[in-house]
Amino acid sequence: MERSVPNYRKIYEDIISRKCPEKYNECAYLLNKNEIMAMDVLKLNEIIFGTSPETEINNRRHKNYDYHSIIRILEYQKEKGLSNIEVSRHFNLSRSTVSRWRKTFSC
């Protein structure tokens, strides 16, 4: 059975049109992509709702990355020559998560 993916484009267009239409131009490049990935959803949330330390800590538990986003993060690490700690700080992940992804996807 194939896993269904929410229509993030429609969801975020509705949120922007109802709550903050002035931010549409900032989000347009993400909303116009062919496929919106997990990293794009996180970026849209940051643009629309902003970030604060307490919400960042609370939301960290609920992040879910798809295969393509994980590969992009690992490729970013390889391109920049970063350690697991540096990548985890950049993407607000735990160091053990990055380590586990590297072992699993052997990049």
N, C-alpha and C positions, 0 to 999 in steps of 0.2 A: 504494500500500500504506500502510495506516495504522500509525503508530508506536504500539507498545504501551507502556503506562505501568506501572511497578511498583505493586503494591498497598502503598503506604506505610503505610496504616493497620494492616494485618496485620503488616508488618515491625516497626514501632515498638511495637505492642502486645506482640509476642513478646519484643522486646528488653527492654521495661520489666518484663514479668512475670517474666522469667528473671534479669535482672541487678539491677534497682532498682525493685521494686514500690512503694516509698515515694514515688517521683516521679510516679506515675500521675496524681494530682490536679493537679499542675502542668501536665501535658501534655494533660489531658482536653479542654480547650477547642480545642486544635488537632486532636486525634484525632477529635473529633465533628463537624468540618466536613464539608460535602458533598464537597468536592474539596480535596485537600491539594496545595498548590502548592510550588514550589521554595523560596520564602521560608519556608514553614512547615516544610519538611524541615530547613533550616538552623537554625531556632529550636529544633526538637525535638532536634537534635544538640547544640546549646548547652546546653539544659536537662539532658539525660541525661548527656553526657560532659564538660561544662564546656569551658573554653577555656584555652589557654596560648599564649604568643607563638610558640613554635616550631611547634606544630600549626596555628596560624592561618596562618602563612606557608606551610607545606607544603600545607595544604588549599586555599589561595587559587587554586592552579593547577588544581584539579579541580572548581571550582564551575561549574555549568551552569544558566542561568536560562531559563525558558520565557517565551513571549511575554507572558503575563499578569503575570508577576513584573516583567519589564522595564517594562511600562507603569505598574505600580504604583510602581516606583521613580521613574520620570520624573514621574508625577503628584505624588508626594511632594515632589520637587524644586521643581515649579512652585508647589504650595500654600505651601511654606515660604519660597519665594524664595531658594533656596540656589544657590551656584555649583557647578560640576562638582567642584571640589576638596572642598567641604564634603560633598556627597553621597557621593563616593568614600570619604571617611573614615568617614562614618556607616555605610555598608554594606560596608566593607572591600573596595572595588573599586579598580581602577586608574582614574586620571583619564582616560586615553585610552579606556577601555571606556565610561565614561559619555558622553564626547564622541561616540564612534562610534554609540552607541545613539540619542543625540539627532539625529544626522544621518540615521540609518537610519529612525527612526520619526517624525521631524520633529515633535516635541512642543514 
